[in-house]
Amino acid sequence: MEKAPDFPDPRKDAVERMKAFQSLSSHARWESLAAVIDIGWKLINASPHREAILRRMDEREEERRQIQQNLFAQYAQELRPLAGKDESHQDQDSEPRAVDSPV
């Protein structure tokens, strides 16, 4: 019976690539990421499905904006009562103090 071919362990390969990436300077890391992004854009622009890809990207961006807007609205409502409590603790006659003020 024939022995099955040995394939490289993808986890080992991933660890080696991770270590190589971590050994790069921050500038070299950024250049590496920018190159990947550039390749991605080139692939999108060369794709016969370019219009569908860009349309889906726009849809995802709109979804992200809506989620962000909803989260901001939700947490703004939750923070308003806290802001009111902070103001109520100040003396009526005193002026607001700077945050880093000693007293």
MIRO-193967 format. One record per atom (N, C-alpha, C): residue number from 1; residue in three letters; atom name; x, y, z. Coordinates in pm, whole numbers. Example, Ala and Ser with C-alpha at 12.3 -4.5 7.8 and 13.67 -1.06 7.14 Angstrom:
# MIRO-193967
 num residuo atomo     xx     yy     zz
   1     ALA     N   1319   -569    780
   1     ALA    CA   1230   -450    780
   1     ALA     C   1320   -330    780
   2     SER     N   1285   -225    708
   2     SER    CA   1367   -106    714
   2     SER     C   1290      3    787
This chain:
# MIRO-193967
 num residuo atomo     xx     yy     zz
   1     MET     N     84   -118      0
   1     MET    CA      0      0      0
   1     MET     C     88    124      0
   2     GLU     N     49    221    -81
   2     GLU    CA    126    344    -94
   2     GLU     C    103    435     26
   3     LYS     N    210    497     68
   3     LYS    CA    200    593    178
   3     LYS     C    142    724    123
   4     ALA     N     51    784    198
   4     ALA    CA     -8    913    159
   4     ALA     C    100   1020    161
   5     PRO     N     92   1113     69
   5     PRO    CA    194   1218     67
   5     PRO     C    187   1303    193
   6     ASP     N    303   1348    236
   6     ASP    CA    310   1436    352
   6     ASP     C    290   1580    307
   7     PHE     N    193   1645    367
   7     PHE    CA    167   1785    337
   7     PHE     C    220   1869    452
   8     PRO     N    269   1986    421
   8     PRO    CA    318   2073    529
   8     PRO     C    202   2112    622
   9     ASP     N    235   2126    747
   9     ASP    CA    135   2166    847
   9     ASP     C    105   2315    829
  10     PRO     N    -18   2353    793
  10     PRO    CA    -48   2495    771
  10     PRO     C    -31   2578    899
  11     ARG     N    -49   2516   1014
  11     ARG    CA    -30   2591   1140
  11     ARG     C    116   2629   1158
  12     LYS     N    206   2536   1125
  12     LYS    CA    349   2565   1137
  12     LYS     C    388   2677   1041
  13     ASP     N    337   2672    921
  13     ASP    CA    363   2777    822
  13     ASP     C    311   2912    871
  14     ALA     N    191   2912    929
  14     ALA    CA    132   3037    980
  14     ALA     C    217   3094   1094
  15     VAL     N    266   3009   1183
  15     VAL    CA    349   3055   1293
  15     VAL     C    479   3116   1241
  16     GLU     N    538   3051   1142
  16     GLU    CA    662   3104   1083
  16     GLU     C    639   3240   1018
  17     ARG     N    528   3254    945
  17     ARG    CA    498   3383    882
  17     ARG     C    468   3489    986
  18     MET     N    401   3450   1096
  18     MET    CA    372   3544   1204
  18     MET     C    501   3594   1267
  19     LYS     N    593   3501   1295
  19     LYS    CA    720   3542   1356
  19     LYS     C    799   3634   1264
  20     ALA     N    798   3605   1134
  20     ALA    CA    868   3690   1039
  20     ALA     C    805   3829   1036
  21     PHE     N    673   3836   1041
  21     PHE    CA    603   3965   1040
  21     PHE     C    634   4042   1167
  22     GLN     N    634   3972   1282
  22     GLN    CA    661   4040   1409
  22     GLN     C    803   4093   1418
  23     SER     N    894   4032   1345
  23     SER    CA   1033   4077   1350
  23     SER     C   1056   4204   1267
  24     LEU     N    958   4241   1185
  24     LEU    CA    971   4361   1103
  24     LEU     C    956   4486   1188
  25     SER     N   1013   4595   1140
  25     SER    CA    993   4724   1206
  25     SER     C    847   4766   1184
  26     SER     N    801   4861   1261
  26     SER    CA    663   4907   1245
  26     SER     C    642   4965   1105
  27     HIS     N    741   5033   1052
  27     HIS    CA    730   5088    917
  27     HIS     C    721   4976    813
  28     ALA     N    804   4874    829
  28     ALA    CA    801   4761    735
  28     ALA     C    669   4685    746
  29     ARG     N    614   4674    868
  29     ARG    CA    483   4610    884
  29     ARG     C    377   4687    807
  30     TRP     N    380   4821    823
  30     TRP    CA    282   4904    753
  30     TRP     C    297   4888    602
  31     GLU     N    420   4888    553
  31     GLU    CA    442   4870    410
  31     GLU     C    388   4735    362
  32     SER     N    407   4632    443
  32     SER    CA    357   4499    409
  32     SER     C    205   4498    402
  33     LEU     N    140   4559    501
  33     LEU    CA     -6   4566    500
  33     LEU     C    -57   4651    384
  34     ALA     N     10   4760    357
  34     ALA    CA    -31   4846    246
  34     ALA     C    -18   4773    113
  35     ALA     N     84   4689    100
  35     ALA    CA    101   4611    -23
  35     ALA     C    -12   4511    -40
  36     VAL     N    -54   4448     68
  36     VAL    CA   -165   4353     62
  36     VAL     C   -294   4425     22
  37     ILE     N   -317   4541     82
  37     ILE    CA   -436   4619     48
  37     ILE     C   -432   4661    -99
  38     ASP     N   -316   4703   -145
  38     ASP    CA   -302   4744   -285
  38     ASP     C   -331   4627   -379
  39     ILE     N   -279   4510   -346
  39     ILE    CA   -307   4392   -429
  39     ILE     C   -456   4363   -431
  40     GLY     N   -519   4375   -315
  40     GLY    CA   -664   4352   -308
  40     GLY     C   -741   4446   -399
  41     TRP     N   -705   4575   -397
  41     TRP    CA   -773   4672   -484
  41     TRP     C   -749   4641   -631
  42     LYS     N   -627   4599   -663
  42     LYS    CA   -597   4563   -802
  42     LYS     C   -680   4443   -846
  43     LEU     N   -695   4346   -757
  43     LEU    CA   -778   4229   -789
  43     LEU     C   -924   4269   -808
  44     ILE     N   -974   4356   -722
  44     ILE    CA  -1113   4402   -735
  44     ILE     C  -1131   4475   -868
  45     ASN     N  -1040   4565   -899
  45     ASN    CA  -1052   4643  -1023
  45     ASN     C  -1040   4558  -1149
  46     ALA     N   -967   4446  -1140
  46     ALA    CA   -949   4358  -1256
  46     ALA     C  -1059   4252  -1266
  47     SER     N  -1141   4241  -1163
  47     SER    CA  -1242   4136  -1160
  47     SER     C  -1358   4165  -1256
  48     PRO     N  -1411   4061  -1321
  48     PRO    CA  -1530   4081  -1402
  48     PRO     C  -1653   4110  -1315
  49     HIS     N  -1641   4087  -1186
  49     HIS    CA  -1751   4112  -1091
  49     HIS     C  -1729   4241  -1013
  50     ARG     N  -1648   4329  -1069
  50     ARG    CA  -1609   4452  -1001
  50     ARG     C  -1729   4532   -950
  51     GLU     N  -1827   4552  -1036
  51     GLU    CA  -1943   4633   -997
  51     GLU     C  -2017   4570   -878
  52     ALA     N  -2035   4440   -880
  52     ALA    CA  -2104   4372   -770
  52     ALA     C  -2021   4380   -641
  53     ILE     N  -1890   4366   -654
  53     ILE    CA  -1802   4375   -536
  53     ILE     C  -1810   4514   -476
  54     LEU     N  -1799   4617   -559
  54     LEU    CA  -1805   4755   -509
  54     LEU     C  -1941   4787   -450
  55     ARG     N  -2047   4736   -513
  55     ARG    CA  -2181   4758   -460
  55     ARG     C  -2194   4695   -320
  56     ARG     N  -2141   4572   -306
  56     ARG    CA  -2147   4504   -176
  56     ARG     C  -2063   4578    -72
  57     MET     N  -1950   4630   -114
  57     MET    CA  -1867   4708    -21
  57     MET     C  -1942   4832     26
  58     ASP     N  -2012   4899    -66
  58     ASP    CA  -2091   5016    -29
  58     ASP     C  -2203   4978     68
  59     GLU     N  -2267   4864     43
  59     GLU    CA  -2373   4817    132
  59     GLU     C  -2318   4789    272
  60     ARG     N  -2203   4724    277
  60     ARG    CA  -2141   4694    408
  60     ARG     C  -2102   4822    480
  61     GLU     N  -2053   4921    406
  61     GLU    CA  -2016   5049    466
  61     GLU     C  -2139   5118    522
  62     GLU     N  -2250   5113    450
  62     GLU    CA  -2374   5173    499
  62     GLU     C  -2423   5100    625
  63     GLU     N  -2411   4967    625
  63     GLU    CA  -2449   4889    744
  63     GLU     C  -2363   4932    863
  64     ARG     N  -2232   4948    841
  64     ARG    CA  -2141   4989    948
  64     ARG     C  -2178   5127   1001
  65     ARG     N  -2208   5219    910
  65     ARG    CA  -2248   5354    952
  65     ARG     C  -2375   5352   1035
  66     GLN     N  -2472   5270    994
  66     GLN    CA  -2599   5261   1066
  66     GLN     C  -2576   5203   1206
  67     ILE     N  -2496   5098   1214
  67     ILE    CA  -2465   5038   1344
  67     ILE     C  -2396   5139   1434
  68     GLN     N  -2297   5211   1379
  68     GLN    CA  -2224   5310   1457
  68     GLN     C  -2318   5421   1504
  69     GLN     N  -2406   5467   1416
  69     GLN    CA  -2501   5572   1453
  69     GLN     C  -2593   5523   1564
  70     ASN     N  -2642   5400   1554
  70     ASN    CA  -2729   5345   1658
  70     ASN     C  -2657   5331   1791
  71     LEU     N  -2532   5285   1787
  71     LEU    CA  -2455   5271   1911
  71     LEU     C  -2429   5407   1975
  72     PHE     N  -2392   5506   1894
  72     PHE    CA  -2369   5639   1948
  72     PHE     C  -2497   5693   2011
  73     ALA     N  -2609   5675   1944
  73     ALA    CA  -2736   5723   1998
  73     ALA     C  -2770   5653   2129
  74     GLN     N  -2750   5522   2133
  74     GLN    CA  -2781   5442   2253
  74     GLN     C  -2695   5488   2371
  75     TYR     N  -2564   5497   2349
  75     TYR    CA  -2477   5532   2461
  75     TYR     C  -2487   5679   2497
  76     ALA     N  -2522   5763   2405
  76     ALA    CA  -2543   5904   2438
  76     ALA     C  -2662   5917   2532
  77     GLN     N  -2767   5840   2508
  77     GLN    CA  -2884   5843   2596
  77     GLN     C  -2847   5791   2735
  78     GLU     N  -2763   5688   2740
  78     GLU    CA  -2722   5633   2869
  78     GLU     C  -2630   5728   2945
  79     LEU     N  -2554   5809   2875
  79     LEU    CA  -2459   5899   2940
  79     LEU     C  -2522   6031   2982
  80     ARG     N  -2633   6071   2922
  80     ARG    CA  -2696   6198   2958
  80     ARG     C  -2733   6205   3106
  81     PRO     N  -2795   6101   3164
  81     PRO    CA  -2825   6111   3308
  81     PRO     C  -2698   6126   3392
  82     LEU     N  -2589   6064   3353
  82     LEU    CA  -2464   6077   3428
  82     LEU     C  -2412   6219   3420
  83     ALA     N  -2424   6280   3306
  83     ALA    CA  -2379   6419   3290
  83     ALA     C  -2461   6510   3380
  84     GLY     N  -2591   6485   3390
  84     GLY    CA  -2677   6565   3476
  84     GLY     C  -2640   6551   3622
  85     LYS     N  -2602   6431   3665
  85     LYS    CA  -2562   6408   3805
  85     LYS     C  -2435   6484   3837
  86     ASP     N  -2340   6486   3744
  86     ASP    CA  -2216   6558   3769
  86     ASP     C  -2243   6706   3789
  87     GLU     N  -2333   6762   3710
  87     GLU    CA  -2364   6904   3721
  87     GLU     C  -2439   6934   3849
  88     SER     N  -2519   6841   3898
  88     SER    CA  -2598   6867   4019
  88     SER     C  -2512   6866   4145
  89     HIS     N  -2392   6809   4139
  89     HIS    CA  -2305   6805   4256
  89     HIS     C  -2229   6935   4276
  90     GLN     N  -2229   7022   4178
  90     GLN    CA  -2158   7148   4192
  90     GLN     C  -2242   7246   4273
  91     ASP     N  -2174   7328   4348
  91     ASP    CA  -2244   7432   4422
  91     ASP     C  -2304   7530   4323
  92     GLN     N  -2419   7585   4360
  92     GLN    CA  -2487   7677   4271
  92     GLN     C  -2403   7802   4245
  93     ASP     N  -2331   7848   4346
  93     ASP    CA  -2256   7973   4334
  93     ASP     C  -2114   7952   4281
  94     SER     N  -2065   7830   4286
  94     SER    CA  -1925   7809   4248
  94     SER     C  -1914   7788   4096
  95     GLU     N  -1797   7821   4046
  95     GLU    CA  -1769   7797   3904
  95     GLU     C  -1713   7657   3889
  96     PRO     N  -1733   7597   3773
  96     PRO    CA  -1679   7463   3750
  96     PRO     C  -1526   7464   3762
  97     ARG     N  -1473   7359   3823
  97     ARG    CA  -1328   7347   3838
  97     ARG     C  -1272   7265   3722
  98     ALA     N  -1147   7288   3693
  98     ALA    CA  -1079   7207   3592
  98     ALA     C  -1063   7066   3647
  99     VAL     N  -1059   6969   3561
  99     VAL    CA  -1052   6829   3603
  99     VAL     C   -923   6804   3680
 100     ASP     N   -813   6865   3638
 100     ASP    CA   -686   6840   3705
 100     ASP     C   -661   6937   3819
 101     SER     N   -763   7011   3860
 101     SER    CA   -751   7106   3969
 101     SER     C   -733   7029   4101
 102     PRO     N   -644   7074   4191
 102     PRO    CA   -622   7001   4316
 102     PRO     C   -745   6997   4406
 103     VAL     N   -827   7101   4409
 103     VAL    CA   -951   7100   4491
 103     VAL     C  -1050   7198   4437
